[in-house]
Amino acid sequence: MREDLRLFQSTLLQDGLKELLNENRLVDCVLKVGDRSIPCHRLILAACSPYFRELYFSADGKEMDTADVVLENMDPDVMEAIVNYMYSAEIDINEGNVQDVLAAAHRLEIPSVFTVCVNYLQKGLSKKNCLSIYRLGLMLNSTRLALAARNHIADRFETIATGEDFLELAPPELFAIIGADALNVEKEEVVFETLMRWIRKDEEKRVKSLEEAFECIRFRLLPEKYFEEKVEKDDLIKSDPELLKKIGVVKEAFAGKLPEKMKGQDEEEGEEGKLPGYLNDERRYGMYAKDMVLMINDTASVAYDTQENECFLAAMSEQIPRNHISVVSKTNILYVVGGLFVDEEDKENPLQCYLYQFDSLAAEWVALPPMPSPRCLFAVGECEHLLFAVAGKDLQSDESLDTVMCYDTE
């Protein structure tokens, strides 16, 4: 009974507030955003936003007579959407406005809108946007969003780290990624080479960060020969006396000699007993990976562990066509091509072939743009991020084909 009354009162209040706003009644405030004026009620603004509450009350708690509020650096459409939310509890969040709405909600201190935007961005994390969302989360002090984006980057590190956007990260942003245990890399060489590529992108400024960056590289996980040829002989490292001292300590660690003050100390003695980051030899997440055989049909995808002689369900795969061809890229990404896809909107090429990529982290198949050539009995190969579908038979005419279709995975 009490819950019903509360729901009825909330609905009555929201409907009444919207009606007052739409009819421009009892309006006592105008928000000026850009070239737009947005009428509203001070009571509603102050109730929903601590930002406005501070505008309408002085430090000693007295109400201030502030009728017009000018909001600089704010998108009028975003502000209107937020005002509408204050009156209706409804807001349209989409890919085009989510980051602007998030920034506005942070500025105006509206946690409900902020949380909705964070949830939206988390669900939509992808290879293309994860870096910008990571930086946005850090800028707006959203720990949950920044961690979710960082974990997404760490899971797909080898792919994302090759992009130019990755090289634009600030030092703290980069170190938080490459120092993580959750980094999905099979070899520490990848982390070191990524760091040096980042340094050389803006060598004059970033070389100063190299000593701090050393704490993020786990040199004891590198093969000794690689360490001698690639690390010791690097010009930037050789020219820094402090780094040379650390190189010497790592070489002694390879020989089994750790710094004296580190030996025999228990974890209970606190931080002082811990090894410095560059002597850390804990394996990264990706270094526990196993090679498996993946068996795929139009029902499920099953992974077989040849060492343990065990099978695991990798993903459901009802969408995978029964007749398909699979190929694994050099970066260990699995693709499936085949079947017959009918695109009614494409009048020129309505018949196409399905193309899927296996996301091992999400345990699902991701649909990619279909191949605009319905064919079967073809071969598939991969080279330099390009997939090639070679020859085969046309599914419409049943004629043999001598053409090659190419798909750029980047």
Beta strands, then each sheet from edge to edge (+ up, - down):
strand 1: 29-33
strand 2: 36-40
strand 3: 68-71
strand 4: 293-296
strand 5: 300-305
strand 6: 310-316
strand 7: 324-328
strand 8: 334-342
strand 9: 351-359
strand 10: 364-367
strand 11: 375-376
strand 12: 379-383
strand 13: 386-390
strand 14: 393-394
strand 15: 404-408
sheet 1: 2+ 1- 3-
sheet 2: 4+ 5- 6+
sheet 3: 7+ 8- 9+ 10-
sheet 4: 11+ 14-
sheet 5: 12+ 13- 15+
end
